[in-house]
Amino acid sequence: MEPLKWLWGYIKKYRLSIIIFSVLSPVFITMAFLNPLIVGRFVDEVLYNGNGERLYLYAFLILLVVLLKEVVEYVRRILLEHISQGAVKSIRTSLYNKLQKLDLYFFDRTKTGDLMSRLTMDTDAIRVLLSATSQSIINLVFYIVIGFVVLFSINPVLTVILFSVSPFILFFGYKLSKLSKPEFVKLREANSQLNTVVRENISANRVVKAYVREEYEIEKFEEKNKLYASAFMDRVRVWIKYAPPMQFFVRLINVLFVLIGGISVARGYMTIGQFTTFNGSLWCITTPMNLVVDVINQYQQFVASSIKIIALEKEEPKIVNRNVKKRDTGVSGKIQFKNVTLTLGDTRIIKNMNFTVEPGQTLGIIGPTGSGKSMIINLLSRFYDPTTGAVYIDDINLKNIDIATIRRNVSCAMQDVFLFSDTVFNNIAYGEPNVTFDDVVRVAKMADAHEFIEKLEDGYDTIIGERGMGLSGGQRQRISLARALLKNPAILVLDDTTSALDMETEFAIQENLKNTHKTKIIVAHRISSVKNADLILVLNQGNIIEWGTHERLLKANGYYKSVFEHQFGDFNKFRGYHIKHPGTIGLMEKRKNTGGENNG
């Protein structure tokens, strides 16, 4: 009953529409029985007794009933669509709003295809329940109740005999409903997995083609496709087991009517007109019973879908405002990490990290892939909270600063750039939609992007393809940097932002940023990107293994100097670095003593 209670929360505001629909439903069903009654009287009086002057009266009554019935049905349909579309719109809005509030902890463990299914397929199952299934259920109940009264008034014995079949139909319907529920849940999950594979393949189509992995992707899709087909067939097997017996007993009602009704007419217990009325009303009984299977299927789809939606609505973010002491009162840009450790699942990402950056200083962070560089930025933006220790801005624990204030004052230009399918102008102005064109041009020049933007077909009004397709990696990075600069943050983060740029362009951007007077964090693999920083942190496996200025690190004769001398500043090309700390110092000394070369 939980799914129905949950759904009531969305449709209760449509009480008036529900009441009107409930009043019109018995009126509509009653009209469905009027035509058979009129036709039965017509047969007895006009055709059988030859009372021709009443022909036009019965014709007019039939036409009137048909017109009134259609008007009532039109109003009922409009009411149902008003309720269903309004409720589904509210549900989609609620889910989308929830997704905006959830943090990276949730998205790290949830597949995008599954979320898309909840917003599309699952909400559509609810729409079907409200607009079609609910009407079928109401029709079914009223047809049977009113039909029993009408038929009983014509021939009580025949009516009781025909309705004696209904317990068998109800039994098989109950079994079908009970056993089909888990199958619909399994089918829903298989559909979600199939959607995930398709979405990932479409998003990564260039990678797939570049690595000639089309056959592999086809096999992966086929595996999920078979899983979906198997789940669907499991549901069909349940249907085959119980639906045909239900249909048999529904058809048996017609057989019994023809047999017993025919005998009753032949023996004078029923007139031909009554037989015609009974026959014309019988479909109002058999048709709803035929709908039982569809109603059960649609209801179980609703249950399976609502379980997923309810689960998403119950999700709560771990990163929330608590005991906020500082909101939008200005941020100077001082950063402190005090004994910070971050563990995600069973993996420790950051280990007992300590450092301080004063306002206006530049922090450089270097290290190989997976050393924890980007996770420092995630902690600073409070996408995650430390497992132990604390991160401070302006000597205030991030947990005591309004989340919006943190993210307005920490602006990140990431290596993995995401650009929207929109104009260049709107992509740069994404965080500050009310800025002027001159402001956008100013930051584009700082990011060394203005020149190439003006050469685009429509300049700043050029529509960028999905995820920035059509632009080079360096162009996307420069637009991302301009977007970060436009926020005018207290802390500017460049997370490998210049990795796709040549050295000359990188140097030009660094010169442009010198006079910004912001606290800057530069995350990079290349030493050339961080050599002028006030403080450089060298990371390995979540540890700070060296720190200091460029000159101090060179004098230390450690990893930093080795990378600088042997591999021109690219940590990912220095294999000796990718071994467990702290034993790496011993390894380097051993190589020096044995005269061995580092072949990277």
C-alpha positions as CSV (number, residue, x, y, z in Angstrom):
1,M,0.0,0.0,0.0
2,E,3.0,2.3,0.4
3,P,3.1,3.2,-3.4
4,L,-0.6,4.2,-3.3
5,K,-0.1,6.3,-0.1
6,W,2.9,7.9,-1.8
7,L,0.9,8.7,-5.0
8,W,-2.0,10.2,-3.0
9,G,0.5,12.8,-1.8
10,Y,0.7,14.1,-5.4
11,I,-2.9,13.8,-6.4
12,K,-4.7,14.9,-3.3
13,K,-4.6,18.5,-4.5
14,Y,-6.9,17.4,-7.4
15,R,-9.6,16.4,-5.0
16,L,-12.3,18.4,-6.8
17,S,-11.4,16.7,-10.2
18,I,-11.4,13.3,-8.5
19,I,-14.9,13.9,-6.9
20,I,-16.3,15.1,-10.3
21,F,-14.8,12.1,-12.0
22,S,-16.2,9.7,-9.3
23,V,-19.7,11.2,-9.7
24,L,-19.6,11.0,-13.5
25,S,-18.4,7.4,-13.6
26,P,-21.6,5.7,-12.5
27,V,-23.5,8.0,-14.8
28,F,-21.4,6.9,-17.7
29,I,-21.6,3.2,-16.8
30,T,-25.4,3.5,-16.4
31,M,-25.7,5.1,-19.9
32,A,-23.8,2.1,-21.3
33,F,-26.7,-0.1,-20.1
34,L,-29.4,2.2,-21.4
35,N,-28.9,1.3,-25.0
36,P,-29.3,-2.5,-24.5
37,L,-32.5,-1.8,-22.5
38,I,-33.9,0.5,-25.2
39,V,-32.9,-1.9,-28.0
40,G,-34.6,-4.8,-26.0
41,R,-37.9,-2.7,-25.7
42,F,-37.6,-1.9,-29.4
43,V,-37.4,-5.5,-30.4
44,D,-40.4,-6.5,-28.3
45,E,-42.6,-3.5,-29.2
46,V,-41.7,-2.6,-32.7
47,L,-40.3,-5.7,-34.3
48,Y,-42.2,-8.4,-32.5
49,N,-45.5,-6.7,-31.8
50,G,-45.5,-4.4,-34.8
51,N,-45.9,-1.1,-33.0
52,G,-44.2,0.9,-35.7
53,E,-45.1,4.4,-34.4
54,R,-42.6,4.0,-31.6
55,L,-39.7,3.4,-34.0
56,Y,-38.7,7.1,-34.1
57,L,-39.0,7.5,-30.4
58,Y,-36.5,4.6,-29.7
59,A,-34.2,5.9,-32.5
60,F,-34.2,9.4,-30.8
61,L,-33.6,7.9,-27.4
62,I,-30.6,5.8,-28.6
63,L,-29.1,8.9,-30.3
64,L,-29.6,11.0,-27.2
65,V,-28.0,8.4,-24.9
66,V,-25.0,8.0,-27.3
67,L,-24.5,11.8,-27.4
68,L,-24.8,12.2,-23.6
69,K,-22.5,9.2,-23.1
70,E,-19.8,10.8,-25.3
71,V,-20.0,14.1,-23.6
72,V,-19.6,12.5,-20.1
73,E,-16.7,10.4,-21.4
74,Y,-15.0,13.5,-22.8
75,V,-15.3,15.3,-19.5
76,R,-14.0,12.2,-17.7
77,R,-11.0,11.9,-20.0
78,I,-10.1,15.6,-19.6
79,L,-10.3,15.2,-15.8
80,L,-8.1,12.1,-15.8
81,E,-5.5,13.7,-18.1
82,H,-5.5,16.9,-15.9
83,I,-4.8,14.7,-12.8
84,S,-2.2,12.4,-14.4
85,Q,-0.2,15.1,-16.2
86,G,-0.3,17.4,-13.2
87,A,0.9,14.6,-10.9
88,V,3.6,13.3,-13.2
89,K,4.9,16.8,-13.8
90,S,5.1,17.3,-10.0
91,I,6.9,14.0,-9.6
92,R,9.4,14.8,-12.3
93,T,10.0,18.2,-10.8
94,S,10.5,16.6,-7.3
95,L,13.0,14.1,-8.7
96,Y,15.0,16.7,-10.7
97,N,15.1,19.0,-7.6
98,K,16.3,16.0,-5.5
99,L,19.1,15.3,-8.0
100,Q,20.3,18.9,-7.7
101,K,20.5,18.5,-3.9
102,L,22.3,15.2,-3.8
103,D,26.1,15.1,-3.6
104,L,28.9,13.2,-5.2
105,Y,28.6,10.3,-2.7
106,F,25.2,9.5,-4.4
107,F,26.4,9.9,-8.0
108,D,29.5,7.9,-7.4
109,R,27.4,4.8,-6.7
110,T,24.4,5.4,-9.1
111,K,24.4,4.8,-12.8
112,T,23.2,7.6,-15.1
113,G,21.0,5.1,-17.1
114,D,19.2,4.2,-13.9
115,L,18.5,7.8,-13.1
116,M,17.3,8.5,-16.6
117,S,14.9,5.5,-16.3
118,R,13.4,6.9,-13.2
119,L,12.7,10.3,-14.8
120,T,11.2,8.8,-18.0
121,M,10.1,5.1,-18.0
122,D,9.1,5.1,-14.3
123,T,7.2,8.3,-14.3
124,D,5.4,7.2,-17.5
125,A,4.2,4.0,-15.7
126,I,2.6,6.3,-13.1
127,R,1.0,8.3,-15.9
128,V,-0.5,5.1,-17.3
129,L,-1.8,4.1,-13.9
130,L,-3.6,7.5,-13.4
131,S,-4.9,8.0,-16.9
132,A,-5.7,4.5,-18.0
133,T,-5.5,1.9,-15.2
134,S,-7.5,3.9,-12.7
135,Q,-10.3,4.4,-15.3
136,S,-10.2,0.6,-16.1
137,I,-10.5,-0.3,-12.4
138,I,-13.4,2.1,-11.8
139,N,-15.2,0.9,-15.0
140,L,-14.6,-2.7,-14.0
141,V,-16.2,-2.2,-10.6
142,F,-19.2,-0.1,-11.8
143,Y,-19.8,-2.3,-14.8
144,I,-20.0,-5.4,-12.7
145,V,-22.1,-3.8,-9.9
146,I,-24.6,-2.0,-12.2
147,G,-24.5,-4.9,-14.7
148,F,-25.5,-7.4,-12.0
149,V,-28.5,-5.3,-11.0
150,V,-29.6,-4.9,-14.6
151,L,-29.2,-8.5,-15.5
152,F,-30.7,-9.7,-12.3
153,S,-33.8,-7.7,-13.0
154,I,-34.2,-9.5,-16.3
155,N,-33.4,-13.0,-15.3
156,P,-32.2,-13.7,-11.7
157,V,-31.4,-17.4,-12.2
158,L,-29.3,-16.9,-15.4
159,T,-27.5,-13.9,-13.8
160,V,-26.5,-16.0,-10.7
161,I,-25.3,-18.8,-12.9
162,L,-23.1,-16.5,-15.0
163,F,-21.6,-14.7,-12.0
164,S,-20.8,-18.0,-10.4
165,V,-17.8,-18.2,-12.8
166,S,-16.3,-15.0,-11.4
167,P,-14.5,-16.6,-8.4
168,F,-12.4,-18.6,-10.8
169,I,-11.5,-15.4,-12.6
170,L,-10.6,-13.7,-9.4
171,F,-8.5,-16.6,-8.2
172,F,-6.3,-16.7,-11.3
173,G,-6.1,-12.9,-11.3
174,Y,-4.8,-12.9,-7.7
175,K,-2.1,-15.5,-8.6
176,L,-1.1,-13.5,-11.6
177,S,-0.8,-10.3,-9.6
178,K,1.2,-11.9,-6.8
179,L,3.7,-13.7,-9.1
180,S,4.1,-11.0,-11.7
181,K,5.3,-8.3,-9.2
182,P,8.9,-9.6,-8.7
183,E,9.1,-10.2,-12.5
184,F,8.3,-6.6,-13.2
185,V,10.9,-5.4,-10.7
186,K,13.5,-7.6,-12.4
187,L,12.4,-6.4,-15.8
188,R,12.7,-2.8,-14.6
189,E,16.3,-3.4,-13.5
190,A,17.2,-5.1,-16.8
191,N,15.8,-2.1,-18.7
192,S,17.9,0.3,-16.5
193,Q,21.1,-1.7,-17.3
194,L,20.3,-1.7,-21.0
195,N,19.7,2.1,-20.9
196,T,23.1,2.6,-19.2
197,V,25.0,0.7,-21.8
198,V,23.3,2.6,-24.7
199,R,23.9,6.0,-23.1
200,E,27.6,5.3,-22.3
201,N,28.2,4.0,-25.9
202,I,26.6,7.1,-27.4
203,S,28.5,9.5,-25.1
204,A,31.8,7.6,-25.8
205,N,31.3,7.0,-29.5
206,R,34.5,8.7,-30.5
207,V,36.5,6.6,-28.1
208,V,34.9,3.4,-29.3
209,K,35.7,4.2,-32.9
210,A,39.2,5.4,-32.1
211,Y,40.1,2.1,-30.4
212,V,38.1,0.0,-32.9
213,R,36.0,-1.5,-30.1
214,E,32.7,-1.6,-32.0
215,E,32.5,-5.4,-31.8
216,Y,33.2,-5.3,-28.1
217,E,30.5,-2.7,-27.5
218,I,28.0,-4.8,-29.6
219,E,28.8,-7.9,-27.5
220,K,28.3,-5.8,-24.3
221,F,25.0,-4.5,-25.6
222,E,23.9,-8.0,-26.6
223,E,24.6,-9.3,-23.1
224,K,22.3,-6.7,-21.6
225,N,19.8,-7.1,-24.4
226,K,19.7,-10.8,-23.6
227,L,19.2,-10.1,-19.9
228,Y,16.3,-7.8,-20.7
229,A,14.8,-10.3,-23.1
230,S,15.2,-13.1,-20.5
231,A,13.5,-10.9,-17.8
232,F,10.7,-10.1,-20.3
233,M,10.2,-13.8,-21.1
234,D,10.1,-14.7,-17.4
235,R,7.2,-12.2,-17.1
236,V,5.5,-13.7,-20.1
237,R,5.8,-17.2,-18.6
238,V,3.9,-16.0,-15.6
239,W,1.3,-14.5,-17.9
240,I,0.9,-17.6,-19.9
241,K,0.4,-19.7,-16.8
242,Y,-2.5,-17.7,-15.4
243,A,-3.9,-15.4,-18.1
244,P,-5.3,-18.1,-20.5
245,P,-7.3,-19.8,-17.7
246,M,-8.8,-16.4,-16.9
247,Q,-9.7,-15.8,-20.5
248,F,-11.3,-19.3,-20.7
249,F,-13.7,-18.6,-17.8
250,V,-14.5,-15.2,-19.4
251,R,-15.4,-17.0,-22.6
252,L,-17.3,-19.6,-20.7
253,I,-19.8,-16.8,-19.6
254,N,-20.7,-16.3,-23.2
255,V,-21.1,-20.0,-23.8
256,L,-23.3,-20.4,-20.8
257,F,-25.4,-17.4,-21.8
258,V,-26.1,-18.7,-25.3
259,L,-26.9,-22.2,-24.0
260,I,-29.1,-21.3,-21.0
261,G,-30.5,-18.1,-22.5
262,G,-31.5,-19.9,-25.7
263,I,-33.3,-22.6,-23.6
264,S,-35.0,-19.9,-21.6
265,V,-36.4,-18.2,-24.8
266,A,-37.4,-21.4,-26.3
267,R,-39.4,-22.3,-23.2
268,G,-40.9,-18.9,-22.8
269,Y,-39.0,-17.8,-19.7
270,M,-37.5,-14.9,-21.6
271,T,-38.8,-12.7,-24.5
272,I,-36.6,-12.1,-27.5
273,G,-36.3,-8.5,-26.4
274,Q,-35.1,-9.6,-22.9
275,F,-32.6,-11.9,-24.6
276,T,-31.4,-9.0,-26.7
277,T,-31.1,-6.8,-23.7
278,F,-29.2,-9.4,-21.8
279,N,-26.9,-10.1,-24.7
280,G,-26.3,-6.4,-25.2
281,S,-25.5,-5.9,-21.5
282,L,-23.3,-9.0,-21.2
283,W,-20.3,-7.3,-22.9
284,C,-20.4,-4.9,-20.0
285,I,-19.5,-7.8,-17.8
286,T,-17.1,-9.8,-20.0
287,T,-15.1,-6.8,-21.3
288,P,-14.1,-5.6,-17.8
289,M,-13.1,-9.2,-16.9
290,N,-11.0,-9.3,-20.0
291,L,-9.3,-6.1,-18.7
292,V,-8.2,-7.7,-15.5
293,V,-5.0,-9.0,-17.0
294,D,-4.1,-5.5,-18.4
295,V,-5.0,-3.9,-15.1
296,I,-2.8,-6.3,-13.2
297,N,0.2,-5.7,-15.6
298,Q,-0.2,-1.9,-15.4
299,Y,-0.5,-1.9,-11.7
300,Q,2.6,-4.1,-11.1
301,Q,4.5,-1.8,-13.5
302,F,3.4,1.1,-11.3
303,V,4.5,-0.7,-8.2
304,A,8.0,-1.6,-9.6
305,S,8.5,2.0,-10.9
306,S,7.2,3.7,-7.7
307,I,9.6,1.7,-5.6
308,K,12.5,3.2,-7.5
309,I,11.1,6.7,-7.4
310,I,10.3,6.5,-3.7
311,A,13.9,5.3,-3.0
312,L,15.3,8.3,-4.9
313,E,13.0,10.7,-3.0
314,K,14.2,9.2,0.3
315,E,17.9,9.8,-0.6
316,E,19.5,12.5,1.5
317,P,22.7,14.3,0.8
318,K,25.6,13.8,3.2
319,I,27.0,17.3,2.5
320,V,24.5,19.7,4.1
321,N,24.6,23.0,6.1
322,R,24.9,22.5,9.8
323,N,25.9,25.0,12.5
324,V,26.6,27.6,9.8
325,K,28.6,30.5,11.2
326,K,29.6,32.2,8.0
327,R,27.6,33.0,4.9
328,D,28.2,35.7,2.2
329,T,30.4,38.0,4.3
330,G,33.4,37.9,2.0
331,V,36.3,35.3,1.7
332,S,39.9,36.4,1.7
333,G,41.2,33.0,0.5
334,K,43.3,31.5,3.3
335,I,43.3,27.7,3.0
336,Q,44.3,25.1,5.7
337,F,44.2,21.4,5.7
338,K,44.7,20.0,9.2
339,N,45.3,16.2,9.7
340,V,42.9,15.5,6.7
341,T,42.2,11.9,5.9
342,L,39.6,10.8,3.3
343,T,38.4,7.3,2.9
344,L,35.9,6.3,0.2
345,G,34.6,2.7,0.6
346,D,37.6,0.6,1.5
347,T,40.1,3.0,-0.2
348,R,42.0,5.7,1.7
349,I,42.4,8.5,-0.8
350,I,44.0,11.3,1.3
351,K,46.2,10.4,4.3
352,N,46.8,12.8,7.2
353,M,47.4,15.9,5.1
354,N,48.6,19.2,6.5
355,F,49.4,22.5,4.7
356,T,48.5,26.2,4.7
357,V,48.1,28.7,1.9
358,E,47.9,32.4,2.7
359,P,45.5,34.7,0.8
360,G,46.8,35.7,-2.7
361,Q,49.5,32.9,-2.7
362,T,49.7,30.3,-5.4
363,L,49.7,26.6,-4.5
364,G,51.1,24.0,-6.9
365,I,50.1,20.4,-6.6
366,I,51.8,17.7,-8.6
367,G,52.0,14.0,-8.7
368,P,51.1,11.0,-10.9
369,T,47.6,10.0,-11.8
370,G,45.7,8.7,-8.7
371,S,47.9,10.4,-6.2
372,G,45.0,12.4,-4.8
373,K,45.5,15.8,-6.5
374,S,41.9,16.3,-7.6
375,M,40.5,15.0,-4.4
376,I,42.1,17.9,-2.6
377,I,40.0,20.2,-4.8
378,N,36.9,18.1,-4.1
379,L,37.5,18.6,-0.4
380,L,38.1,22.3,-0.8
381,S,34.8,22.7,-2.7
382,R,33.2,20.5,-0.1
383,F,32.0,17.9,-2.6
384,Y,33.2,15.5,0.1
385,D,33.9,15.8,3.8
386,P,37.1,14.5,5.4
387,T,36.8,11.2,7.2
388,T,39.0,12.7,9.9
389,G,40.6,16.1,10.3
390,A,39.2,19.4,8.9
391,V,39.5,21.8,6.0
392,Y,39.5,25.5,6.8
393,I,38.9,28.7,4.7
394,D,39.8,31.9,6.5
395,D,40.4,29.9,9.7
396,I,36.8,28.6,9.7
397,N,35.9,24.9,9.3
398,L,34.2,24.4,5.9
399,K,31.4,22.6,7.8
400,N,30.6,25.9,9.4
401,I,30.5,27.9,6.2
402,D,27.4,28.0,4.0
403,I,27.9,25.6,1.1
404,A,26.8,28.1,-1.5
405,T,29.3,30.6,-0.1
406,I,32.1,28.1,-0.4
407,R,31.3,27.2,-4.0
408,R,30.8,30.8,-5.1
409,N,34.3,31.6,-3.8
410,V,36.1,28.5,-5.0
411,S,36.0,28.5,-8.8
412,C,37.4,25.4,-10.6
413,A,38.5,25.0,-14.2
414,M,38.8,21.3,-14.6
415,Q,40.8,19.1,-17.0
416,D,37.7,17.1,-17.9
417,V,35.8,20.0,-19.3
418,F,32.0,19.9,-19.7
419,L,30.5,22.4,-22.1
420,F,26.7,22.7,-22.6
421,S,25.0,22.6,-26.0
422,D,24.7,26.3,-26.1
423,T,26.5,29.4,-27.3
424,V,30.1,30.2,-26.4
425,F,28.8,33.3,-24.5
426,N,26.3,31.3,-22.4
427,N,28.9,28.7,-21.6
428,I,31.3,31.3,-20.3
429,A,28.6,33.2,-18.5
430,Y,27.1,30.0,-17.0
431,G,27.9,30.9,-13.4
432,E,27.1,34.6,-13.8
433,P,24.2,34.8,-16.3
434,N,23.6,38.5,-15.8
435,V,27.1,39.7,-16.9
436,T,27.7,42.0,-19.8
437,F,29.3,41.1,-23.1
438,D,32.4,43.1,-22.2
439,D,32.9,41.1,-19.0
440,V,32.8,37.9,-21.0
441,V,35.3,39.2,-23.5
442,R,37.6,40.4,-20.7
443,V,37.8,36.9,-19.1
444,A,38.1,35.3,-22.5
445,K,41.2,37.4,-23.2
446,M,42.6,36.4,-19.8
447,A,42.1,32.8,-20.7
448,D,43.7,33.4,-24.2
449,A,40.4,32.4,-25.8
450,H,39.2,35.6,-27.3
451,E,41.2,35.3,-30.5
452,F,40.0,31.8,-31.5
453,I,36.4,32.6,-30.4
454,E,36.2,35.5,-32.8
455,K,37.3,33.3,-35.6
456,L,34.4,30.9,-35.1
457,E,31.5,31.2,-37.5
458,D,29.3,33.3,-35.2
459,G,31.9,34.4,-32.7
460,Y,30.5,34.4,-29.2
461,D,27.1,33.4,-30.5
462,T,28.4,30.1,-32.0
463,I,26.5,27.1,-30.8
464,I,28.9,24.6,-29.3
465,G,28.1,20.9,-30.0
466,E,27.2,18.4,-27.2
467,R,30.0,18.4,-24.6
468,G,32.0,20.9,-26.7
469,M,32.3,18.6,-29.8
470,G,33.8,20.6,-32.7
471,L,36.3,22.4,-30.5
472,S,39.8,21.2,-29.7
473,G,40.8,20.1,-26.2
474,G,42.8,23.3,-25.7
475,Q,39.9,25.4,-26.8
476,R,37.5,23.7,-24.5
477,Q,39.9,24.2,-21.6
478,R,40.3,27.9,-22.3
479,I,36.5,28.4,-22.4
480,S,36.3,26.5,-19.1
481,L,39.0,28.8,-17.6
482,A,37.2,31.9,-18.8
483,R,34.0,30.5,-17.1
484,A,35.9,30.0,-13.8
485,L,37.4,33.5,-14.0
486,L,34.1,35.2,-14.6
487,K,32.9,34.2,-11.1
488,N,35.6,36.5,-9.7
489,P,36.3,34.0,-6.9
490,A,38.6,34.4,-3.9
491,I,40.1,31.0,-4.7
492,L,40.8,30.0,-8.3
493,V,41.5,26.3,-9.0
494,L,43.2,25.2,-12.3
495,D,42.9,21.4,-12.2
496,D,45.2,20.4,-15.1
497,T,43.5,23.1,-17.1
498,T,46.4,23.7,-19.4
499,S,47.3,20.1,-20.1
500,A,46.0,20.3,-23.7
501,L,47.8,23.6,-24.4
502,D,51.3,24.2,-25.8
503,M,53.9,25.8,-23.6
504,E,53.7,29.2,-25.2
505,T,49.9,29.4,-24.7
506,E,50.3,28.1,-21.1
507,F,52.9,30.8,-20.4
508,A,50.7,33.5,-21.8
509,I,47.8,32.5,-19.6
510,Q,50.0,32.3,-16.5
511,E,51.2,35.9,-17.3
512,N,47.5,37.0,-17.6
513,L,46.7,35.5,-14.2
514,K,49.6,37.0,-12.3
515,N,47.8,40.2,-11.4
516,T,44.5,38.6,-10.3
517,H,45.4,38.8,-6.6
518,K,43.5,35.6,-5.9
519,T,44.5,32.5,-4.1
520,K,45.4,30.1,-6.9
521,I,45.7,26.4,-6.8
522,I,47.4,24.8,-9.9
523,V,47.0,21.0,-10.1
524,A,49.3,19.6,-12.8
525,H,51.6,16.9,-14.0
526,R,54.1,19.3,-15.7
527,I,56.5,21.1,-13.5
528,S,56.4,24.0,-15.9
529,S,52.9,24.7,-14.7
530,V,53.8,25.0,-11.0
531,K,57.4,26.1,-10.9
532,N,56.5,29.7,-10.0
533,A,54.1,28.8,-7.2
534,D,54.7,30.0,-3.6
535,L,54.3,26.5,-2.3
536,I,54.5,23.2,-4.2
537,L,53.1,19.9,-2.8
538,V,54.4,16.7,-4.3
539,L,51.9,13.9,-3.8
540,N,52.1,10.1,-4.0
541,Q,49.3,7.8,-3.0
542,G,47.5,10.4,-1.0
543,N,50.7,11.5,0.9
544,I,52.6,14.8,0.8
545,I,56.1,13.4,0.3
546,E,57.8,16.7,-0.6
547,W,56.9,20.4,-0.3
548,G,58.4,23.8,-0.7
549,T,59.3,26.3,-3.5
550,H,60.7,25.2,-6.9
551,E,64.2,26.2,-5.8
552,R,64.0,24.4,-2.4
553,L,62.7,21.2,-4.0
554,L,65.6,21.2,-6.5
555,K,68.1,21.6,-3.7
556,A,66.4,18.7,-1.8
557,N,67.6,16.3,-4.5
558,G,64.4,14.2,-4.2
559,Y,61.7,13.1,-6.6
560,Y,60.9,16.6,-7.7
561,K,64.5,17.2,-8.9
562,S,64.7,13.7,-10.5
563,V,61.5,14.4,-12.5
564,F,62.6,17.8,-13.5
565,E,66.0,16.6,-14.7
566,H,65.1,13.3,-16.3
567,Q,61.6,13.7,-17.7
568,F,61.3,17.4,-18.3
569,G,58.7,17.8,-15.6
570,D,56.1,15.1,-16.4
571,F,55.4,13.0,-13.4
572,N,53.4,10.5,-15.4
573,K,56.5,9.7,-17.4
574,F,58.7,8.9,-14.4
575,R,58.0,5.3,-13.4
576,G,60.3,5.3,-10.4
577,Y,57.8,7.6,-8.8
578,H,55.0,5.0,-8.9
579,I,56.2,2.9,-6.0
580,K,55.1,2.9,-2.4
581,H,56.2,5.8,-0.1
582,P,58.5,6.0,1.8
583,G,60.7,3.3,0.3
584,T,61.2,5.3,-2.9
585,I,64.1,7.2,-1.4
586,G,66.0,4.0,-0.9
587,L,65.3,3.0,-4.5
588,M,66.6,6.3,-5.9
589,E,69.8,6.0,-3.8
590,K,70.3,2.4,-5.0
591,R,70.0,3.5,-8.6
592,K,72.6,6.2,-8.1
593,N,75.0,3.9,-6.4
594,T,74.7,1.2,-9.0
595,G,74.8,3.6,-11.9
596,G,71.6,2.3,-13.3
597,E,69.6,4.4,-15.6
598,N,66.0,5.5,-15.1
599,N,64.2,4.5,-18.3
600,G,60.8,5.8,-17.2
